[in-house]
């Protein structure tokens, strides 16, 4: 049976919609290729996903004794986290709500058989 290596990032300051654009590009890829792809991606969510994936690979090597070249991204998800609600006051006594969205990112790595 294959061991799953999991890593979580909770309350990431980027919205789930923006992170999903990045997440969809690396799903199913080998971990080393995914790290190289994320390193040069201009999206803001790529920095957070790269850091989390690097942590998951390091955990797999250190805690489970797996080889980094045999790992691939089995599952990766970006879910919505709590939204912080701010208000900015507008003209004529009105106020404009600002929604500061955040996300939870989950990565599951698996070893190739």
Residue pairs with C-beta under 8 A, 6 or more apart in sequence:
2 110
2 111
2 113
3 64
3 66
3 110
3 111
4 74
4 108
4 109
4 110
5 56
5 59
5 60
5 63
5 64
5 66
5 71
5 108
5 109
5 110
6 56
6 106
6 107
6 108
6 109
7 52
7 53
7 55
7 56
7 59
7 106
7 107
7 109
8 52
8 104
8 105
8 106
8 107
9 48
9 51
9 52
9 104
9 105
9 106
10 81
10 104
11 81
11 82
11 102
11 104
12 19
12 45
12 48
12 81
12 102
12 103
12 104
12 105
13 100
13 102
14 44
14 45
14 48
14 102
14 103
15 101
15 102
15 103
16 78
16 79
16 80
16 81
16 101
16 103
16 104
17 101
18 43
18 44
18 45
19 45
19 48
19 49
19 78
19 103
19 105
20 78
21 43
21 45
22 38
22 41
22 43
22 45
22 46
22 49
23 45
23 49
23 76
23 77
23 78
23 105
25 37
25 41
26 34
26 37
26 38
26 49
26 53
26 73
26 76
27 73
27 75
27 76
28 72
28 73
29 37
29 72
29 73
30 69
30 71
30 72
30 73
31 53
31 56
31 57
31 68
31 71
31 72
31 73
31 109
32 68
32 69
32 71
34 53
34 73
35 50
35 53
35 54
35 57
38 46
38 49
38 50
38 53
39 50
45 78
48 105
49 76
49 105
49 107
52 105
52 107
53 73
53 107
56 107
56 109
57 68
57 71
57 109
60 66
60 68
60 71
60 109
61 67
61 68
66 111
67 111
70 111
70 112
71 109
71 110
71 111
71 112
72 109
72 110
72 112
73 107
73 108
73 109
74 108
74 109
74 110
75 106
75 107
75 108
76 105
76 106
76 107
76 108
77 105
77 106
78 103
78 104
78 105
79 103
79 104
79 105
79 106
80 101
80 102
80 103
80 104
81 101
81 102
81 103
81 104
82 102
83 99
83 100
83 101
83 102
84 99
84 100
84 102
85 97
85 98
85 99
85 100
86 97
86 98
86 99
86 100
87 95
87 96
87 97
87 98
88 95
88 96
88 97
88 98
89 95
89 96
90 96
